[in-house]
């Protein structure tokens, strides 16, 4: 068992040293005592001390390997996501795609800045795209402000709507010719000045055959911003113009110079999710540690359940062989030989209770007394029925009793009742596990019945 856990790798050595260090300072003694008892039951062929050391070293080894792998994964993710890769063009989505919002890191000789840009999807022609993709046209005076505070001070794009909110009234806009406001309401930042410019907007409201017109003025002014922000706004407009001029191309070619200054671009993506890796590592470390204990608990439970299931058969065989005149040693030996014959026929066949009987028989053949062998069997099986059986057999050998067969018959009857109750409990647990799939199946049947009826009702 110990060889299954400890191997000559650096992680194995680290795991073993970690365990020795914890034991040196007497930390978590109650936990180690509890795990040692479980290991002693599941792996009876090993000594308690060595087995516990191997088991805990194996667990710490898994944690070290997990942490190293996680650190490597984080470093790799940072290198992949945060490495700066220069780009010269942005791929567009196809004709049936959508406009894509991108963020670029633009670098010049004077510094760098983040630039937001909309990369339009590929268009076949201006007329076709006007029919397929009519954008939101923007709203009346109370709705067109967008990020602006009033129509007397417009410094950012207007929000011209195509339909009055909560109505079926369509709105068409006409903007007088100017050099500060585009027809879509976007502001031409490079043409603004502190004095501002008045622009007349005309809105045509249409509802079926009824139309109404309204006009009003907006004052477009230059926003207060730093030199870097002004350069950024200018770059945004240049990129937007480049996008509009190449809208029919497969990609948007980014300008390499602005005002005789070289510019390089780096795609910026949202990588906040990368921090989920170290967070998940912190969560998984205790789960990984406890998962090994859960495996051990399952092994212990499987072993005990199998031994309890085989107990009535062993008692009945003892009754048969002892009733035929064999001694206790002879009965145990015959049980062991029959089991060994079955194992030779099926290499994967293994029953824990019979393995322990076979082990005790080898001990007796090696020179141990029958009473000593029964004590060993009681300790190694570590379940109450086998301890009781061994006690009955040992008392018979020490004191002698003519009622041994009767006692064994009584024990067999009780064991059979326990086995029936165990089988009933396992059946109930299986029924409980099947409850959820049955509920899911019921839900599917209900959907199959209701959906067609609902669709017919809608028609």
Steps between C-alpha positions, in 0.01 A plus 500: 500500500778739593664440162179615330530839666869588522721522194837662453392840363558844645128537574498172693793616709335836565179323602685272741694790655181702539335214687804449725511874577132506600541193719811648659300794634208272593248681280163343412570190710130412528462507121804276448374258766161477327655442157740243644208296633331504160819402320556218745158358408530539123867398468556250777813357340707813583620637832307798628787747515650436156159488331386831647827666402473370142136601470549857629817547295302398192231760578753779549670393177173543309459850645854601401446369148168682476650830618794479258266417212273790597790747519623382161149543359473855639838596354402351165167685505671831576746445217221414257252770601725788597776472243502804274460401138517776243215498249445684173141408425176385661290223349137588432203274555327379188194644329259348749710586802487802729709806564771418751617727781879474538754668722851577382811615679647766272865591556670808365829671568325715763331219688219249475123506541200267486279554199147368461392427144205338330601263219200480271403168353568441134253665259429416138394849388368817657143450367483136608637574845253785543216253444651221717652698792316819581656625820319672778417847391490732794226679697314824566647783707427335837647168381799597284736629770681173566788587735440874457325708767306739276460603137690820581821307555547201271850355513435129441293303251124553495248220534262542205217247532294340224191438713355692791525282813190296591321602175479399135604844379790490258748786495710621203780753550644770278812695606605818324837494329784566747852389588454409868211254496459205270167382368492221755543742788866424562719799587806583288732575788790646298273779361366619835595824673431664834242745353283215377288463187122504468356218292135470399335160527174412331293204618219350294261294713292250305211283614322325215386785272546778757822701510620779727819704473701668773828693494746602769861611538787340687822675597801277428803602708851369558533284815763577759778243468876459524738489205516122522119477497487732198744274317292201599180662369675587178626143465148366563363712216782397268434134576127552450561664164732214403228254598240679287734520200579128507162363606481270199842345567568183696697685765564848636855614431618715789687823420869478581554874549302793638647853472828344385518291818539123479228298672497135602190318619440215741168318531359538852259235622318461830719258696353544847394135490864392514495560877255212535796261465676584831162530673398155380839368613438624854160333498623174350798444734289407807259307277791304354630428850161383625425299186770249595332455839168448327655230282631329813156519664343339194758222500434437869124492444528266200724266698268492802185452289659214307618329818155532657346353184737198513462444875188274484667281235813456712293412810293248303816339363641475855176333614523252209869414547493489881185287486684262266766447768772741393690708756488880498842509333391242243176691425688827451756328282230345279324837464835652400577229242156526337539877471849461352360264236241760403772766472700283262198475271437874510806723541292808590295323767570638848299477823650677797361266768635192326833675445528547876409136566767393251754731669423351843536145364848587372586640843384176669694290251804716575492404867242727663240342724134475398395733783762754394380468142141570605615810688680619188186434293291704747741795482544497123131468415413786740122455466276399791354171362845352428625603843202324656561188289867489598404540866258205478765280335771599751274436799418157360870419467588625851203371700346244268131500423257257343279787394738644238286389205187640664673831567616515140146424375370786712775728369425401139129578545583843644753569223241406236254750647769770499575416137133529403473837676815618325365389162172681572690818594709483184182462295349806663815699430495390137135607475589842642780541245255419220254763623671796331524334153132405533409861577702615198323244280164620631597858411590393146166319460310806625686723252426257215130510587460869579713668230299370199174591674633848581619553141159391369331742739724784379409426137 
